[in-house]
Amino acid sequence: MSSWRSSHLLVNFVGSVLVGLLVLPIVVLIGVSFNAGVEQVFPPHGFSLRWYANLANRQGFLDAAKLTLALALGSACISVLVSLGAGVAITRYRFPGRDFLLTLLLSPLIVPQVVVGMAFLVTLSALGIFNSIVSLSLLHCVITLPFALRVVVVALQVHPASIEEAAQSLGASPVRAFFGVTVPQIAPGLLAAGVFAFVTSFENFTASQFLVWDRTTLPIAIYTSVQTENDPTAAALSSLIVAAVIVFIAVFNRFVVRHMLAGRT
């Protein structure tokens, strides 16, 4: 018993240290954002909200945030729709090259982001496309698709086609059976796929930096600000993103996850 208790305490201690190491940078970031001085220092020299108020005057950050949200929402919706169609074809039908198609669609997961960004830069430059919105939209759809596809394929595999076939045997058309039976069953998977795709698009920096010609995304704008400026405005913006993530997780767990669990009982 004493040995078991010692091991339990050791595991708790190691876990607490790891959690502390993960949380510490965020605590420092938030502390820097409240600094009353004009430099990014910790501990902060006084307490002030001036850098949060300063965000309203930083049009570059505002434009980058609008573009990043639009890219994330658009690429998430497209990725889920494409994943749904591709997932049905891969899980419901057998055809030559099915495994190759799945591997091809998932390939952005294993190809380094630097390579993906460089490949898009070379290809779009050869085609004469130098519009950041167009190029970033294409890029983000490609890099978010495999994250959504993996979730959708698993959701379709969990829910066998026999239920859909039963609906057809009762008179429902294939389309009605799919959207009336299968889609509601895999709705949690579709939602999770959309969340994964949104987050992947929102935080992408490595590949996106190759395609910011006339517009830039929020991660790149923050990185550029940290390189060229020393005031805590970027820290304030990053703290707001952390707060938004915490609120999203709380709301998602409160309404979505509990609703899913309630539906299974």
C-alpha positions in Angstrom: 0.0 0.0 0.0 2.8 2.4 0.9 4.5 1.7 -2.5 1.3 2.3 -4.3 0.7 5.5 -2.5 4.3 6.7 -3.2 3.8 5.9 -7.0 0.5 7.8 -7.0 2.1 10.8 -5.4 5.0 10.7 -7.8 2.6 10.5 -10.8 0.6 13.5 -9.4 3.8 15.5 -8.9 5.1 14.8 -12.4 1.7 15.6 -13.9 1.5 18.9 -11.9 4.9 19.9 -13.1 4.1 19.2 -16.7 0.8 21.2 -16.5 2.6 24.0 -14.8 5.2 24.1 -17.6 2.4 24.3 -20.2 0.5 27.0 -18.3 3.5 29.1 -17.3 4.1 30.7 -20.7 0.4 31.7 -21.0 0.5 33.3 -17.5 3.6 35.2 -18.5 1.9 36.3 -21.8 -1.2 37.6 -19.9 1.0 39.4 -17.4 2.9 41.1 -20.2 -0.3 42.3 -21.8 -1.3 44.2 -18.6 2.1 46.0 -18.4 1.8 49.7 -17.8 5.1 50.3 -19.5 5.9 50.4 -23.2 8.0 47.3 -23.3 7.3 43.6 -23.2 8.6 42.7 -19.7 7.6 40.4 -16.9 6.8 40.9 -14.2 4.8 43.9 -15.5 5.6 47.4 -14.4 2.2 48.4 -13.0 -1.3 47.4 -14.3 -2.9 48.9 -17.3 -5.4 48.1 -20.0 -3.9 50.5 -22.5 -2.6 47.8 -24.8 -6.0 46.2 -25.1 -7.5 49.6 -26.0 -4.6 50.1 -28.4 -5.9 47.2 -30.5 -8.7 49.4 -31.7 -6.1 51.6 -33.4 -4.2 48.8 -35.0 -6.0 48.4 -38.4 -3.5 45.8 -39.5 -4.5 43.5 -36.7 -8.2 44.0 -37.3 -7.9 43.3 -41.1 -5.7 40.2 -40.4 -8.3 38.9 -37.9 -11.1 39.4 -40.4 -9.2 37.5 -43.1 -8.1 34.7 -40.7 -11.7 34.1 -39.5 -13.1 34.2 -43.0 -10.4 31.7 -44.1 -11.0 29.4 -41.1 -14.8 29.4 -41.5 -14.7 29.0 -45.3 -12.1 26.2 -45.3 -13.8 24.4 -42.5 -17.1 24.3 -44.3 -15.6 23.3 -47.6 -13.4 20.6 -45.9 -16.4 19.1 -44.1 -18.5 18.9 -47.3 -15.7 17.5 -49.4 -14.8 15.0 -46.6 -18.4 13.9 -46.4 -18.5 13.1 -50.1 -15.1 11.5 -50.1 -15.8 9.6 -46.9 -19.0 8.1 -48.3 -17.1 7.0 -51.5 -14.2 5.5 -49.5 -16.3 3.7 -46.8 -19.4 2.7 -48.8 -17.9 1.6 -52.1 -15.1 -0.5 -53.4 -13.3 0.6 -56.5 -9.7 0.5 -57.9 -7.4 3.1 -56.3 -9.6 3.6 -53.2 -6.6 3.2 -50.9 -4.5 5.5 -53.1 -7.3 8.1 -53.0 -7.4 8.0 -49.2 -3.6 8.3 -49.0 -3.6 11.2 -51.5 -6.2 13.1 -49.5 -4.4 12.5 -46.2 -0.9 13.3 -47.6 -0.8 16.9 -46.4 -0.6 15.4 -42.9 2.8 13.9 -43.5 4.2 16.5 -45.9 6.1 19.3 -44.0 4.2 22.6 -44.0 7.3 24.3 -45.4 7.1 22.1 -48.4 3.4 22.6 -48.9 3.8 26.4 -48.7 6.7 26.4 -51.1 4.9 24.2 -53.5 1.9 26.5 -53.6 4.1 29.5 -54.0 5.9 28.0 -57.0 2.7 26.7 -58.6 0.6 29.9 -58.1 3.5 32.1 -59.2 3.8 30.1 -62.4 0.0 30.5 -63.0 0.3 34.3 -62.4 -1.9 34.2 -59.2 -0.6 36.8 -56.7 -3.8 37.5 -54.8 -3.4 36.5 -51.1 -7.1 35.8 -50.6 -7.3 33.4 -53.5 -4.0 31.7 -52.8 -4.6 31.4 -49.0 -8.1 30.0 -49.6 -6.8 27.2 -51.8 -4.0 26.5 -49.4 -6.2 26.3 -46.3 -8.7 24.1 -48.0 -5.9 21.6 -48.8 -4.3 21.6 -45.4 -7.6 21.4 -43.4 -9.1 18.6 -45.6 -7.1 15.7 -44.1 -8.0 16.7 -40.6 -11.7 16.7 -41.4 -11.5 13.6 -43.6 -10.0 11.4 -40.8 -12.8 12.3 -38.4 -15.6 11.9 -41.0 -14.2 8.5 -42.2 -14.2 7.2 -38.7 -17.7 8.4 -38.0 -19.0 6.7 -41.2 -17.2 3.5 -40.2 -18.7 3.5 -36.8 -22.2 3.8 -38.2 -22.7 1.0 -40.7 -24.6 1.3 -44.0 -27.0 -1.3 -42.8 -29.1 1.3 -41.0 -29.3 3.4 -44.1 -30.2 0.3 -46.2 -33.0 -0.5 -43.7 -34.4 3.0 -44.3 -34.4 2.4 -48.0 -36.2 -1.0 -47.5 -39.0 1.0 -45.9 -39.4 3.2 -48.9 -37.0 6.0 -48.4 -34.9 7.1 -51.4 -31.1 6.7 -51.2 -30.7 10.5 -50.8 -33.4 10.8 -48.2 -32.1 7.8 -46.3 -28.6 9.3 -46.3 -29.6 12.8 -45.1 -32.4 11.6 -42.9 -30.6 8.7 -41.2 -26.9 8.7 -41.7 -26.1 12.5 -41.5 -28.0 12.9 -38.1 -26.1 10.0 -36.7 -22.7 11.3 -37.7 -23.5 14.9 -36.9 -21.1 14.9 -33.9 -18.4 13.7 -36.1 -19.1 16.4 -38.7 -19.0 19.0 -35.9 -15.7 17.7 -34.6 -14.3 17.7 -38.2 -15.4 21.3 -38.6 -13.7 22.3 -35.3 -10.4 20.5 -36.2 -10.4 22.2 -39.7 -11.2 25.6 -38.2 -8.4 25.4 -35.6 -5.9 24.1 -38.2 -6.7 27.0 -40.5 -6.8 29.7 -37.8 -3.4 28.8 -36.4 -1.5 28.0 -39.6 1.6 30.0 -39.9 4.3 28.0 -41.6 2.7 27.4 -45.0 0.7 30.7 -45.0 3.8 32.8 -44.7 4.7 31.9 -48.3 1.5 33.4 -49.7 1.0 36.7 -48.0 1.4 39.1 -50.9 -1.2 41.8 -50.4 -3.0 40.5 -47.3 -1.8 38.8 -44.2 -3.2 36.4 -41.6 -3.4 37.0 -37.9 -0.5 34.6 -36.8 1.8 36.2 -39.3 0.7 39.7 -38.3 1.5 38.9 -34.6 4.8 37.4 -35.6 5.8 40.4 -37.6 4.7 42.7 -34.8 6.9 40.9 -32.3 9.9 41.1 -34.6 9.5 44.8 -35.4 7.9 46.3 -32.3 8.5 46.0 -28.6 5.2 47.2 -27.1 2.8 44.6 -25.5 0.0 45.1 -28.1 0.7 41.7 -29.6 0.6 40.2 -26.1 -2.8 41.7 -25.5 -4.1 40.3 -28.7 -2.7 36.9 -27.9 -4.3 37.0 -24.5 -7.7 37.8 -26.1 -7.3 34.7 -28.3 -6.5 32.6 -25.2 -9.6 33.9 -23.5 -11.7 33.2 -26.6 -10.4 29.6 -26.7 -11.2 29.1 -23.0 -14.8 30.4 -23.5 -15.2 28.3 -26.6 -14.1 25.1 -24.8 -16.4 25.9 -21.9 -19.4 26.5 -24.1 -18.6 23.5 -26.3 -18.4 21.2 -23.3 -21.5 22.7 -21.7 -23.9 22.5 -24.6 -22.4 20.3 -27.3 -20.6 17.5 -25.5 -23.3 17.1 -22.9 -26.0 17.0 -25.6 -24.0 14.3 -27.4 -23.7 12.2 -24.2 -27.4 12.7 -23.4 -28.4 11.5 -26.8 -26.5 8.2 -26.3 -28.3 7.4 -23.0 
